[in-house]
Amino acid sequence: MIPSFTEEAFGLIRAIPQGRVATYGGIAAMAGSPRGARQVVRILHACSEKENLPWWRVVNRAGRIALKPGYGYEEQRDLLEAEGVEFSATDRIDLSRFGWKG
């Protein structure tokens, strides 16, 4: 049986190594839907806790945390920094250094 997009995304998100990040669009493309970045966002929002997904390791294509301050931004940044991910003065993650492409 062919795994669904959601199952593929779960596996990819779980595979992101500690200290690395992937983008929503990158996960979508690797899961077979190059235009499915918003679906990855929905999957993370709905399933991160019950599926034990490392949601904090997924960022937007600019290397920024998509969550707003006061709505999870600080928690995600703290978790990433605890894993050794560094942020620039403009709150960006260098995807060439910390990016993961499976």
N, C-alpha and C positions, 0 to 999 in steps of 0.2 A: 504494500500500500504506500502511496506517495504521501509524505508528511504535508500537513497544511502549512500555510504561511505562518500562522501563529506558532505552531510547533517548531518550525524552522527558526523563527525569531527567538523563541525561548532558548533553544540550544545555542544560538549564536551569542545571545546576551550572557548566558551562563559561562561561555567560553572566553569572555573578555578577561585577560589576565589582570591581576592586581597591579596597580600603578599605570594602567593604560586606559584609554578611552576609545569609544567608537561613536560614530554619528548616527542619528536616527536614519538618515538616508543610506548610509553605508550598511546598516543592519538590514534595511528593507531590500537593498539591491542584492546582498548576499543570500537573502531568504527567497529571492525570485521575483520581487516586485520593485523595480527601480524607482517607481513613483509612489511608493508606499510609506514614506517617512511619517505621515500623520497616523497611519495605522500602527506603526511602532510606538508612537506616543500614546495612543489609546491602549495598546497592550500593556505598556508599562504602568499607565495610570490604573488600569483595572486589575492587573494580575501580579504586580511586583511582590506584594506581601505574601499572598497565598502560594505563589510559585517560587518564592525565595530567590527572586531575580536581583542581581546587583545593579539596580536602576541608576545609581549614582555614577556609573561608568559610561553613561550615554549622554552625549551633549549635541548641540546643534552644529551645523556644517561650518560655522565660523569659529568653532572651538570654544564656545561660550555655554554657560549653564543657561538653559531656557527658563527655568523657574524664576519667579520674581522674588526680590528680597521680602522676607516675612512669610513666604509661601513655599519654603523648602530650599531656597537658594543657599542659605547659610549652612544647612545640614549637608547638602550635596558638596559644597566647597570643602567643608571640614573633613568629610569622608575621603574625598579625593586627595586633599593635602596630607592626610594621615597615611595614604598609600604612596606618597612621594610625588604626586602630580603637582607641577608648579604652574602658577598663573602669572601672566605679565602684569604690568602696571595698569593695563586696560582690561583686566579680568579675562584674558584669553589664554587658552591652553595651546601650546605649540603642537599641532597635530602631526607635524613631521617628526617630532621627538616622542610624543606620548600617544599618538594615534595607533590604533590596532585595526587591521584589515582582514583578520581571519586567515 
